[in-house]
Amino acid sequence: MDCAVPHLSLLSSLVLTLAATSAEPHEHGVGELSITSDGVTLVTTFTTDQHTLFGFEGEAATEAQKQHQADMTVRMQSSTALFSLQISVSCQSSGIEINDESADNQLGGHHDDDHHDHDDHHDHDDHAHHDDHEEYSHHDEHRDVVVTQTLTCDAAPRIESVNLSAFDLLPELENVNVIVLTNDQQAEQTARPSQTVVRFP
C-alpha cells in the first residue's frame, strides 16, 4: 500500500496553527483537534493543557498524580479515547504519540519498534540540578500535551464527521476547536459537551 508523505506546506500550516494556540493566554478547559491530509496519509493532532488532561500542571508531585497520569496516558493510546472519525475511505492507524509540548518529553505511545519507556528522558544539566524554588516554578508553568495519530488510508480521505469522546474522558474540557485541512476540505467547527458531534460538508 502506498503511503504519501504530507507536503511541507501542509505541515507548515499545522505548525503555525499549533504555535498560535500555544501563544494564547493561559487557559484551561480548551482543546484543539487538527486533522490534516495530503494524499493517503492522515494526521490527527489533539492538543489541550496539562491541567485539563491530568488535573495538575508541571511534574507529577505525588504518587496519586503519577498513577493518574500513567492511567490517562494508557487510555489515550486507544484510537477512540479522545475522538472517533467518520471517513469516506478505510484508514489504518500506524501509531499514537503523546508528548508534553513544553518539556518536549514523550509521555507514551505505540510505535513499530514497540518502545514504551515512559522514563526515557533527556537529562540536561539545567534539569538535573535545580533548587526548591526552581522545582516549584516547574509545578506552576503552563504546559500543553499533544496527542498525535498517523493513519494510512486506501485513498485520499474526506472527513465526514468527528465525535468528541474527550468530553467523557475529561470532565474539565469545555470546548474543542476542530480544524480540517485536506486537499479538498478546509473547515473549522467547535464541539462542546452539549454537541459532541461535528459534521463537515
C-alpha positions, -999 to 999 in steps of 0.1 A, spaced: 0 0 0 14 34 -10 19 59 18 22 95 7 41 119 28 23 152 36 37 182 17 58 207 36 33 235 30 6 215 47 27 206 77 38 242 80 2 253 82 -3 228 111 28 240 129 16 276 126 -18 267 139 -4 249 169 21 278 175 -8 303 176 -27 281 201 4 279 223 8 317 222 -27 323 236 -31 333 272 -31 306 299 -65 288 296 -79 256 309 -107 235 296 -100 242 259 -88 217 233 -79 218 196 -81 189 172 -63 194 139 -70 168 111 -47 171 81 -42 151 50 -23 153 17 -26 121 -3 -34 90 16 -17 99 49 -40 114 76 -25 130 107 -47 140 137 -33 162 165 -52 168 197 -38 195 220 -50 206 254 -34 219 286 -19 195 311 -43 206 339 -74 197 318 -59 164 309 -43 152 342 -57 176 368 -23 193 376 5 212 358 42 206 358 58 174 370 36 149 389 44 156 426 25 128 444 21 91 438 -16 96 431 -7 122 404 19 99 389 -6 70 388 -33 91 373 -10 104 346 1 69 338 -35 56 337 -46 85 314 -16 80 291 -25 44 287 -62 52 280 -52 79 254 -33 53 234 -66 39 223 -75 54 189 -111 63 200 -103 75 236 -105 112 226 -125 112 193 -137 90 165 -137 99 128 -163 91 102 -141 90 70 -151 84 34 -125 56 30 -109 29 51 -79 40 72 -55 22 95 -37 37 124 1 33 125 6 47 159 -2 73 186 23 95 203 17 115 235 41 144 242 45 171 268 49 200 243 66 224 267 91 199 282 95 181 249 90 148 267 73 118 252 47 105 278 37 75 259 27 59 226 30 28 205 53 25 176 66 -1 152 96 -8 174 74 -13 205 92 12 227 70 21 257 97 36 280 80 64 300 112 71 318 134 77 287 140 114 293 169 136 282 188 146 313 201 181 306 223 198 332 198 226 338 172 199 347 195 177 367 204 204 392 178 228 405 169 241 439 135 242 456 125 275 441 131 261 406 112 230 415 81 250 424 83 271 393 80 239 372 48 230 390 33 263 382 41 266 345 15 261 318 21 230 297 2 216 267 0 179 259 -1 168 223 -16 135 211 -7 127 176 -20 98 155 -10 89 119 -32 69 97 -28 54 62 -59 53 40 -69 34 10 -74 66 -9 -74 104 -3 -97 107 27 -127 130 32 -137 138 68 -175 134 72 -179 139 109 -160 138 142 -174 125 175 -155 140 205 -154 113 232 -129 135 250 -157 152 269 -165 119 286 -128 113 294 -120 148 306 -147 164 328 -130 198 328 -129 201 290 -154 228 279 -148 230 241 -127 217 213 -119 236 182 -119 211 153 -99 221 122 -99 200 90 -72 208 64 -70 184 34 -66 188 -4 -103 195 -8 -115 203 27 -108 234 47 -132 238 76 -134 247 113 -161 239 139 -164 239 177 -175 209 197 -189 212 232 -203 188 258 -238 196 245 -227 190 209 -200 163 208 -205 155 171 -194 180 144 -202 173 107 -183 186 76 -199 191 42 
